[in-house]
Amino acid sequence: MRFVRPYRTYLLVATFGTVVASGLGLVFPQIVGDLVDQAISNATGTSQLDRVALLLIGVFAAQAAFNFLRSYYINLTGEGVVADLRRAVYSKVMTLPVRFFDGRKTGEITSRLTSDVAVVQTTVSQSVAQTLAQAVTLIGGVVLMVVISISLSLAVLSFLPIAIVAAAVFGGRLRRISTDFQDRVAEANSYAEEAIAANRVVKWFTAERLEAERYGTAVNESYLVARRRAKLRAVFISIVTFVAFGTLAVVVWLGGRQVLAGQLTGGELISFLLYTLAVAGAIGTFTGLYSQLQEALGASRRIFDLLEETNEIAEPDSPVAMPAVLGKVTFDNVSFSYTDRDITVLRNISLVVEPGERLAIVGPSGAGKSTIVQLVPRFYDPASGRILIDDVDVRQIGVRELRQHMAAVPQETQLFSGTIAENLRIGNPDATDGELIEAARAAHADEFISAFPNGFQTIVGERGVKLSGGQRQRVAIARALLKDPRILILDEATSSLDSESEGLVQDALESLMVGRTTLVIAHRLSTIRDADRIIVIDEGRIVEEGSHDRLLASRGLYASLYTAQFDEPTGAQFDEPTGAQLGLGASGDSDDG
């Protein structure tokens, strides 16, 4: 009802049209009954029949006009409600924390916006109008039946409790099965989305049949649930239909006896039978609508569970305004562990990064490097300790305002399927064309962009698939430059590139880091060596800290990692290796989380 409220005027017009159209439908049995009585009592010509035919045509024309009002405005209401519901669900999803997405498949979430909302859409756009129309028919029909014959009406209504009990018994089971069905469909969708997104991996490993079988198994499970639902619905409708037409047979028998006894005219019996058919049809329609409603309740429960999802990254009650920041980052005795793993990822991390300082974070895979940088923009909150920006706890700053001062260039660049210009403007929607060109030039991206026929309007494809790895990284760097952040995070931004692309991207990164507080994870050796400071993380703790030369000389973990990667004797004078990287151990895995 909260979503219906903006469209209440449309709903009122639709309600008026429904009531009048359904009421006019109840005129037909009465006219036919009168006609039968007159035909039996008076056989003098066809004038009365002509008048009745014209009257019926007029009634049906008026009914059609009001049906138009009903159909048009109820559909306007339904489409508006569903559009608002989709927007609300998507907006909610966009505000949920990273932890929410860690525990769910993408296909499961998108299923809320597709199949679940489609079920609700059918109910709101069609079932609501039908329910109202059948309610008028049912109530009006029963009243007119009572007017014609109380005894026959009591006979008909005596069967009504059977239909009500059947609806109560079957409805709850139908709702549970429908919810299960939607869950199965969401699971199948998640498999499909994963395989489609990773289609190159599927083809490399000739896993087409395996993925088809996995999806087929999930679809078959949803089909088995759908069969249970179909069986339950069929039994439900069959029982109610039998009750409805059994009631009609009783009316014919009792009514016929009353006509023979002179207690009822033939026309009244015909009218009563037509009203009985209308009431039985309304009850039968209600059973179908009730089953649809139960399915919609199952789907809407999943939607509203998502809308009511709590966000553990709480906004401060009185946020501290940070219109500008210097870029000082402080970790004050920070510990952290993921809720779904019984492992402490960070242990008592204390660290101060001064404004404009370039800090490199290295260590074995799984040591906690990526986790450190994900705590700075509050993708997660620490279990204990504090993280401060310019000596202000990040939990006292509005999340949006906090992140406006930051940008990241990750190892796996995520681009959207639109144009290069649209991807660049993600962090700065108001950027001018001149600023786009300037950022692209600083990122060494202007050369390949200008070579495209459409320039900045070139479509990059889903996840930037139409660009090479080096091109995607340079677009990501230009995107970060355009945002002009004070705090920059580089998460292995060149580790997956060839030597030529690496050189271009490295130069672009040097331009990007100038004057910014920069946290660099496992970057190329040139960046590591040029860093103001290097910290070494192992098992969630800072175990070493210092410059490149000092750490090599100390012959600790940093020196071991360096030696393992470049096979050089510790403490020797090193030339810069081409394409080298530090901080991954032998695995090259950047996912510390």
VENLINFEN-V967505 format. One record per run of one state. SS is the DSSP state (~ for helix, > for strand, _ for the rest). FROM is the first residue (numbers start at 1). TO is the last residue. Records with the same first field share a line. If there is no record, write none. Layout:
SS=FROM-TO ; FROM-TO
//
This chain:
_=1-4 ; 26-26 ; 42-46 ; 96-97 ; 103-105 ; 149-149 ; 158-159 ; 198-198 ; 205-207 ; 261-265 ; 308-328 ; 338-343 ; 354-357 ; 364-368 ; 377-383 ; 390-391 ; 397-398 ; 405-405 ; 411-418 ; 425-432 ; 443-445 ; 452-454 ; 458-458 ; 460-461 ; 465-468 ; 484-486 ; 492-498 ; 514-516 ; 522-523 ; 531-532 ; 539-540 ; 547-547 ; 554-556 ; 567-580 ; 582-593
~=5-25 ; 27-41 ; 47-95 ; 98-102 ; 106-148 ; 150-157 ; 160-197 ; 199-204 ; 208-260 ; 266-307 ; 369-376 ; 394-396 ; 399-404 ; 420-424 ; 433-442 ; 446-451 ; 455-457 ; 462-464 ; 469-483 ; 499-513 ; 525-530 ; 548-553 ; 557-566
>=329-337 ; 344-353 ; 358-363 ; 384-389 ; 392-393 ; 406-410 ; 419-419 ; 459-459 ; 487-491 ; 517-521 ; 524-524 ; 533-538 ; 541-546 ; 581-581
//
